[in-house]
Amino acid sequence: MIEIKNIVFVSGGLNFVKCFLCFINHLLPLRLKFANESYIALVDNKKSALVTLDKDSKSHTRFKITKLILEQFSASVAPQLINYVISKYRAQGATSFYVVVDEKQADLLNIFKNEMNFRASGFEYLYKINSLNHAQTTFLKPFKKENISEICKFYNENINSYNKPMFSRENYQFNNNCQKYVFYNDDETKLLGYFEVATKNNHDFYINFSINFAYNIYIIDAIRFVYSKLKHKHKSFNLYIKVKDYFMNSKELLAILNENHFEFISKSQILAKDYYRQVKENNILKNAKIIFNDPTIA
């Protein structure tokens, strides 16, 4: 018999403080949740599988599966556990879910692609910045909240049109806890790039970014700038950069990173599943209530 529970209701799952915070988080609606959530599948009262979902850039409706742990011989439990959590979140208003899986993890790819019908939505390439001339520059400017609308528009415009429904952002999603920088032209009249540096442990840092197609080559200066900033604050750290191929200029950016001999770490598949979406009032189909996005289309 399989039983699925939030980790806060599983004995020994968390210490008291974490359990209390996760319980409060569990009670909140999706838009107000402040932490990720984990669910555990129990088979005959034994822990067999765990899945963790987190808001994608603080989105109220899009969630990323950030962890999947399976005990030996428990792979068959994973689809039931993930489907349970997805159904639970959908009932609360979530519309999209995705996972990033290293191509070397064939067993996980099989679970999500073949058993759960997640669709291929792109690739994510990870590089490590090992050594770099980190001379200080004033290349990037500090992020300003009053420019959020401009930054959001720029970010979304650089996503491939067929990927925008899944990966575009809204203004509020730029109010995250990342270090954020922007790149303008000389007279600061045109936005040319947006960079955010994320970390969960203050040791491993990840650059996520969007840059104007005509200014791809400046990615090296942007990396140097971020590296310099971190070097001034941390004696020891790891810096990585992610290139996501749902941005229009991803191929050119990958070529630049390879030409500059950055260490290639991994290539991962982005697998997604999304559901019915309400049609806005200004849609051409005035009487339509829902629109179907076929999750099986690659």
Legacy VTK file of the C-alpha trace (Angstrom):
# vtk DataFile Version 3.0
C-alpha trace
ASCII
DATASET POLYDATA
POINTS 298 float
0.000 0.000 0.000
1.332 3.437 -1.001
0.660 6.454 1.193
1.808 9.971 0.265
2.378 12.673 2.885
3.899 16.117 3.169
7.284 15.723 4.853
6.041 17.672 7.903
3.701 14.788 8.724
6.365 12.078 8.464
8.132 11.042 11.654
11.831 11.935 11.626
11.550 13.890 8.376
12.613 17.262 9.831
13.935 18.813 13.014
11.493 20.794 15.178
12.287 24.278 13.822
12.179 23.206 10.175
9.043 21.193 10.822
7.282 24.233 12.319
8.259 26.523 9.415
7.319 23.913 6.818
3.975 23.370 8.525
3.191 27.103 8.291
4.326 27.052 4.646
2.110 24.018 4.002
-0.977 25.906 5.218
-0.446 28.903 2.940
-1.890 29.263 -0.599
0.566 28.901 -3.472
1.157 32.612 -4.004
2.156 33.079 -0.351
4.406 30.052 0.108
7.900 31.147 1.177
9.730 27.802 0.917
9.795 24.692 -1.220
7.699 21.660 -0.292
8.629 17.995 -0.123
6.342 14.984 -0.248
7.243 11.434 0.697
5.787 8.160 -0.584
5.494 5.465 2.074
5.232 1.847 0.993
4.107 -0.359 3.886
5.100 2.537 6.196
8.651 2.634 4.803
10.024 5.744 3.079
10.410 4.895 -0.610
10.536 8.168 -2.536
10.724 11.927 -2.004
9.977 14.787 -4.376
10.543 18.509 -3.823
8.858 21.356 -5.701
9.975 24.978 -5.653
8.576 28.158 -7.157
10.332 29.042 -10.411
11.646 32.581 -9.867
8.907 33.132 -7.280
6.205 32.340 -9.837
2.709 31.820 -8.441
1.832 29.257 -11.102
5.068 27.691 -12.436
6.959 25.164 -10.323
10.264 23.371 -10.716
10.929 19.860 -9.465
14.258 20.355 -7.723
14.722 16.995 -6.021
13.690 13.383 -6.585
15.092 10.711 -4.264
14.247 7.049 -4.774
15.124 4.135 -2.550
16.440 1.042 -4.300
13.748 -0.716 -6.364
11.350 2.213 -5.852
11.393 3.689 -9.354
7.827 2.478 -9.976
6.614 4.646 -7.082
7.933 7.903 -8.597
5.159 8.525 -11.181
2.435 8.050 -8.579
4.187 10.400 -6.136
4.847 13.125 -8.722
1.353 12.908 -10.211
-0.132 13.247 -6.733
1.820 16.422 -6.008
1.131 17.909 -9.448
-2.604 17.247 -9.026
-2.525 18.848 -5.588
-0.783 21.959 -6.905
-3.028 22.176 -9.951
-6.062 22.242 -7.682
-4.561 25.314 -6.012
-3.917 27.147 -9.299
-0.541 25.926 -10.604
-0.415 25.590 -14.396
3.143 24.561 -15.301
5.787 22.192 -14.005
9.265 21.435 -15.242
12.438 19.589 -14.342
16.052 19.876 -15.514
17.687 16.450 -15.902
21.306 15.740 -16.817
21.424 13.724 -20.047
23.608 11.154 -18.272
20.727 10.260 -15.916
18.898 7.913 -18.244
16.723 6.470 -15.489
15.334 9.883 -14.547
14.799 10.848 -18.175
12.822 7.646 -18.638
10.588 8.425 -15.647
9.715 11.933 -16.759
9.606 11.466 -20.549
8.220 7.977 -21.019
6.288 7.255 -17.841
4.976 10.740 -17.060
4.805 12.259 -20.567
6.764 15.412 -19.771
7.608 17.095 -23.068
11.064 18.163 -24.191
11.216 21.970 -23.922
14.891 22.695 -24.454
18.370 22.206 -23.049
20.390 23.820 -20.294
24.185 23.956 -20.532
26.306 24.448 -17.418
29.862 25.834 -17.432
32.264 26.445 -14.559
34.417 29.571 -14.364
37.769 28.253 -13.099
40.284 31.000 -13.757
39.700 34.504 -14.998
41.371 37.883 -15.087
39.098 39.539 -12.568
40.257 43.116 -12.851
37.511 45.373 -11.494
35.340 47.087 -14.094
32.234 49.259 -14.044
30.738 47.294 -16.906
27.443 46.318 -15.245
25.122 48.634 -13.350
23.135 47.903 -10.176
19.577 46.692 -10.625
16.907 49.288 -9.847
13.359 48.310 -8.922
11.887 51.195 -10.895
13.200 49.520 -14.076
11.482 46.187 -13.505
8.916 46.631 -16.294
11.645 47.442 -18.823
13.766 44.484 -17.657
10.827 42.069 -17.756
9.945 43.125 -21.311
13.586 42.751 -22.411
13.899 39.313 -20.787
10.751 37.981 -22.457
11.587 39.442 -25.877
14.784 37.371 -25.990
12.959 34.048 -25.505
12.038 31.995 -28.572
8.385 32.618 -29.407
7.390 28.964 -28.962
9.025 28.866 -25.505
7.476 32.084 -24.182
4.293 30.514 -22.756
6.416 28.264 -20.563
9.409 30.399 -19.563
8.401 34.057 -19.756
8.300 36.014 -16.517
6.070 38.640 -14.950
7.277 41.805 -13.225
6.975 40.465 -9.682
9.357 37.587 -10.474
12.304 39.988 -10.604
11.819 40.787 -6.905
13.920 37.773 -5.956
16.838 37.348 -3.568
19.501 37.159 -6.282
22.257 39.684 -6.852
21.075 41.501 -9.976
22.859 43.661 -12.553
21.949 45.332 -15.846
23.878 46.279 -18.978
22.972 49.495 -20.838
24.391 51.255 -23.884
26.774 54.195 -23.327
24.108 56.839 -22.804
21.946 54.406 -20.794
18.956 54.734 -23.104
18.735 51.078 -24.142
18.848 47.937 -22.036
21.235 45.346 -23.503
21.524 42.704 -20.800
20.189 41.388 -17.498
22.217 39.218 -15.089
21.277 37.587 -11.812
23.550 35.585 -9.517
21.844 32.887 -7.454
23.147 30.799 -4.560
21.728 28.556 -1.852
24.874 28.059 0.204
27.030 31.195 -0.315
29.705 29.037 -1.903
28.273 27.890 -5.251
27.018 30.757 -7.406
25.107 30.513 -10.685
24.768 33.226 -13.326
21.416 33.322 -15.119
21.126 35.956 -17.809
19.588 37.414 -20.930
21.636 39.505 -23.362
20.927 41.350 -26.595
21.871 39.302 -29.673
24.153 42.014 -31.082
26.163 42.208 -27.847
26.863 38.507 -27.232
30.626 39.036 -27.022
30.179 41.178 -23.899
29.186 38.056 -21.963
32.885 37.586 -21.113
33.088 41.072 -19.568
29.901 40.382 -17.619
31.354 37.137 -16.229
34.556 38.972 -15.313
32.525 41.624 -13.500
30.551 39.062 -11.471
33.723 37.106 -10.695
35.368 40.279 -9.418
32.415 41.124 -7.178
32.428 37.647 -5.624
36.200 37.673 -5.200
35.936 40.770 -3.015
33.413 39.101 -0.699
34.470 35.438 -0.584
37.836 33.784 -0.040
36.595 30.597 -1.652
33.683 30.080 -4.038
32.592 28.316 -7.204
31.081 30.260 -10.081
28.965 28.678 -12.810
27.033 30.061 -15.750
23.905 28.574 -17.300
23.023 28.881 -20.979
19.402 27.975 -21.714
18.589 27.284 -25.320
15.111 28.749 -25.130
16.841 32.115 -25.554
17.248 33.084 -29.204
21.031 33.613 -29.122
22.003 30.487 -27.145
24.064 28.898 -29.953
26.264 31.962 -30.332
26.741 32.220 -26.569
27.768 28.564 -26.312
30.335 29.118 -29.070
31.808 32.082 -27.166
32.106 30.109 -23.918
33.767 27.214 -25.722
36.184 29.505 -27.560
37.222 30.981 -24.211
37.836 27.515 -22.785
35.375 27.592 -19.913
34.933 24.187 -18.299
31.869 22.390 -19.647
30.063 20.610 -16.793
26.823 19.209 -18.154
24.071 19.304 -20.729
20.603 18.799 -19.291
17.191 18.354 -20.837
14.409 20.708 -19.747
11.221 18.643 -19.497
7.886 20.317 -18.919
4.212 19.674 -18.411
1.567 22.371 -18.548
-2.196 22.355 -18.490
-5.353 24.241 -19.381
-5.099 28.009 -19.251
-7.921 30.502 -19.022
-8.303 32.695 -22.090
-8.102 36.439 -21.436
-11.099 38.582 -22.255
-9.385 40.240 -25.215
-8.783 36.911 -26.936
-10.258 36.551 -30.408
-12.415 33.652 -29.153
-14.691 35.727 -26.937
-16.818 32.816 -25.715
-13.976 30.398 -25.025
-13.359 29.501 -21.383
-10.212 27.393 -21.689
-7.451 26.701 -24.153
-5.647 23.370 -24.465
-1.879 23.208 -24.796
-1.050 19.651 -25.864
1.733 18.490 -23.498
2.828 15.760 -25.919
4.074 18.164 -28.610
7.895 18.247 -28.590
LINES 1 299
298 0 1 2 3 4 5 6 7 8 9 10 11 12 13 14 15 16 17 18 19 20 21 22 23 24 25 26 27 28 29 30 31 32 33 34 35 36 37 38 39 40 41 42 43 44 45 46 47 48 49 50 51 52 53 54 55 56 57 58 59 60 61 62 63 64 65 66 67 68 69 70 71 72 73 74 75 76 77 78 79 80 81 82 83 84 85 86 87 88 89 90 91 92 93 94 95 96 97 98 99 100 101 102 103 104 105 106 107 108 109 110 111 112 113 114 115 116 117 118 119 120 121 122 123 124 125 126 127 128 129 130 131 132 133 134 135 136 137 138 139 140 141 142 143 144 145 146 147 148 149 150 151 152 153 154 155 156 157 158 159 160 161 162 163 164 165 166 167 168 169 170 171 172 173 174 175 176 177 178 179 180 181 182 183 184 185 186 187 188 189 190 191 192 193 194 195 196 197 198 199 200 201 202 203 204 205 206 207 208 209 210 211 212 213 214 215 216 217 218 219 220 221 222 223 224 225 226 227 228 229 230 231 232 233 234 235 236 237 238 239 240 241 242 243 244 245 246 247 248 249 250 251 252 253 254 255 256 257 258 259 260 261 262 263 264 265 266 267 268 269 270 271 272 273 274 275 276 277 278 279 280 281 282 283 284 285 286 287 288 289 290 291 292 293 294 295 296 297
